Amino acid sequence: MIIQVPRGGPLARQLEAQPPPSVAGGDVILEHGLTDEQGVLEPPSGGEVVLSVPSPEALEREADEVRRVISHAGPGVEPLVVVVDAAEELREGELAVIVQAAEHSPRPVILRVIRNG
């Protein structure tokens, strides 16, 4: 699984300084992406967006939906993309839902945080 975050923001600093166990374990790749002048992560070059949520808290609240969209995405080669509109930090409970779903997917999964919260 890959987590893409805006470069240089509070979320990037949190994940570097105090990574949740899901990130610290090495099974998750952290990418610091380039942003536009408003601090918004630049659009991805590929992938299939399967879910978009306003904040990381929604990942935990909607855990069944996260698992469902990832497991029912079907075959393909493009990564599955879950978009979070804004976040200042990612907690283990929020990440665990998507990491566990990604472990059961034959396709790569990307968690994209579009902007700092």
LUMZA-67836 format. One line per 4 residues: number of its first residue (from 1); their letters; for each residue x, y, z of C-alpha. Coordinates in nm, 3 decimals. Example, Ala and Ser with C-alpha at 12.3 -4.5 7.8 and 13.67 -1.06 7.14 Angstrom:
<recs>
1) as) 1.230,-0.450,0.780 ~ 1.367,-0.106,0.714
</recs>
This chain:
<recs>
1) miiq) 0.000,0.000,0.000 ~ 0.108,0.356,-0.072 ~ 0.014,0.671,0.119 ~ 0.053,0.993,-0.080
5) vprg) 0.057,1.319,0.117 ~ 0.137,1.683,0.038 ~ 0.507,1.754,0.079 ~ 0.614,1.960,0.380
9) gpla) 0.283,1.981,0.567 ~ 0.185,1.873,0.917 ~ 0.068,1.532,0.796 ~ 0.399,1.458,0.625
13) rqle) 0.586,1.568,0.940 ~ 0.363,1.351,1.165 ~ 0.409,1.043,0.950 ~ 0.786,1.094,0.945
17) aqpp) 0.835,1.182,1.314 ~ 0.573,0.956,1.475 ~ 0.456,0.702,1.220 ~ 0.163,0.484,1.324
21) psva) 0.251,0.113,1.349 ~ 0.099,0.046,1.005 ~ 0.349,0.286,0.849 ~ 0.643,0.207,1.077
25) ggdv) 0.613,-0.166,1.003 ~ 0.745,-0.118,0.652 ~ 0.446,-0.262,0.465 ~ 0.331,0.087,0.369
29) ileh) 0.522,0.322,0.141 ~ 0.498,0.693,0.217 ~ 0.523,0.933,-0.079 ~ 0.553,1.309,-0.039
33) gltd) 0.386,1.454,-0.346 ~ 0.423,1.786,-0.516 ~ 0.148,2.042,-0.460 ~ 0.009,2.335,-0.651
37) eqgv) 0.026,2.693,-0.522 ~ -0.274,2.631,-0.291 ~ -0.103,2.331,-0.129 ~ -0.324,2.076,-0.306
41) lepp) -0.162,1.749,-0.409 ~ -0.116,1.738,-0.784 ~ -0.348,1.497,-0.971 ~ -0.233,1.137,-0.999
45) sgge) -0.102,0.996,-1.323 ~ -0.324,0.689,-1.294 ~ -0.540,0.477,-1.073 ~ -0.907,0.405,-1.022
49) vvls) -1.075,0.612,-0.750 ~ -1.302,0.375,-0.556 ~ -1.386,0.596,-0.257 ~ -1.358,0.961,-0.157
53) vpsp) -1.404,1.083,0.201 ~ -1.376,1.429,0.358 ~ -1.144,1.327,0.644 ~ -0.950,1.025,0.773
57) eale) -1.205,0.978,1.053 ~ -1.451,0.865,0.784 ~ -1.225,0.569,0.702 ~ -1.284,0.427,1.047
61) read) -1.654,0.524,1.059 ~ -1.714,0.371,0.716 ~ -1.487,0.069,0.760 ~ -1.736,-0.170,0.600
65) evrr) -1.762,0.053,0.292 ~ -1.382,0.080,0.265 ~ -1.348,-0.298,0.273 ~ -1.638,-0.345,0.030
69) vish) -1.515,-0.107,-0.241 ~ -1.163,-0.246,-0.230 ~ -1.267,-0.611,-0.230 ~ -1.529,-0.565,-0.505
73) agpg) -1.320,-0.347,-0.737 ~ -1.266,-0.636,-0.974 ~ -0.964,-0.729,-1.180 ~ -0.738,-0.475,-1.337
77) vepl) -0.389,-0.341,-1.337 ~ -0.451,0.015,-1.221 ~ -0.412,0.081,-0.849 ~ -0.723,0.140,-0.642
81) vvvv) -0.728,0.492,-0.499 ~ -0.898,0.606,-0.180 ~ -0.904,0.985,-0.158 ~ -0.910,1.183,0.167
85) daae) -0.989,1.550,0.110 ~ -0.792,1.688,0.407 ~ -0.596,1.566,0.711 ~ -0.354,1.699,0.969
89) elre) -0.271,1.352,1.098 ~ -0.348,0.986,1.038 ~ -0.416,0.764,1.339 ~ -0.360,0.391,1.354
93) gela) -0.732,0.310,1.371 ~ -0.798,0.506,1.053 ~ -0.504,0.350,0.871 ~ -0.565,-0.005,0.994
97) vivq) -0.897,-0.024,0.807 ~ -0.745,0.052,0.469 ~ -0.421,-0.139,0.529 ~ -0.616,-0.454,0.617
101) aaeh) -0.841,-0.414,0.313 ~ -0.537,-0.361,0.089 ~ -0.377,-0.682,0.217 ~ -0.667,-0.878,0.064
105) sprp) -0.668,-0.698,-0.269 ~ -0.487,-0.833,-0.575 ~ -0.443,-0.472,-0.691 ~ -0.220,-0.209,-0.533
109) vilr) -0.401,0.040,-0.308 ~ -0.315,0.409,-0.276 ~ -0.441,0.636,0.001 ~ -0.419,0.994,-0.130
113) virn) -0.456,1.286,0.112 ~ -0.525,1.583,-0.114 ~ -0.452,1.870,0.127 ~ -0.343,1.941,0.480
117) g) -0.635,1.987,0.718
</recs>
